[in-house]
Amino acid sequence: MGRMAKDSQKAGGADAAHAPRKATLHEQDKDDQGEMFLTGRHQEIPRHPEKEFHKTTLAAGAVLWRGSVPAEGDDVSNIEVACIHRPRYDDWSLAKGKVDPGESLVSTAVREIREETGYHVRLGKLLGKTVYPVKNTTKVVYYWTGEVTGGEFVPNDEVDEIRWLALPEAKELLTYDLDREVLEKAEKRFRLPTHARVLYVRHGRAHDREKWSGDDNLRPLDKKGLRQSEMLVPQLAPFAPTRIYSAVPDRCQNTVAPLADELSLEITVDARFGDDGWAASQVEAQKAFMEVVEQGGTSVICAQGTVMPQMIAWLSAQGRLPIDDEIRVKKGGVWVLSFHRGELTGADYLPSALPVH
């Protein structure tokens, strides 16, 4: 069985990539030298995940689920998860696939799920990643939870059968220990259900402040910032947000404008979400954020680089998820924040919506 590791930046990841190998390891050998980076409700994707190892093959997928998550308690008996049968390997596994050029990991996850299973999903919590050698590369697979919202399975060359099973039966059926560990991580998330999720976005890159002589709130996105705003659409739409909020600056509103157009949503502008709002009254800024959380469902808030790490630190201190590491907020980056009854219980950092490959 693969060994559990707490931090993908520690030596364990490098060990997995450089450990002595059998003659040639294939996908179905992934338990032999695989490792799991699935510990903790705070997960981060590296800025350049494709460069994490000497030769990295990136992939993404999800634990597909349907049913009802309890509001409280440990009863997950109403949840079923999908196990897929791959005729090429004659195995039972979780839905996943390799990154295509021009994709982010989120985009890969939803595309591969659709292609392999026919299902449309609403992404939820980032569970972490598995790492294992395949041939002359290190395969790194990121997994989310994915609630099925529609679609229909049709047998195909990659997947000829899907079985929807309760969690205990699914664990028995899965071929690989690595997949069972991913499923066990998902089960923990189901037992602490998310009542609200906030996609907390830092605006895209804007023109240089020092070279802008007008009102700073009117300083626009530059060429890269405009590309970031477009790429945020496939990055955020799979989480199915139903509300979009923004701080006052044009660069914040324009960062989420393509997403608003795609989803036919209005952008609600509130000065309390910006740096000036935080400087004027931290209490009012915190109140504004919690008003969004209290609505439930999934919302987007586009803010600025000063307020965001301080707001996340405050949410961490008030909630059930200590974040001891530096809270990074790159321009165009996203924190996916999960809340249980108003308390922060999950935090996933996606540093960029731009393609990883």
Disulfide bonds with the S-S distance in Angstrom:
none
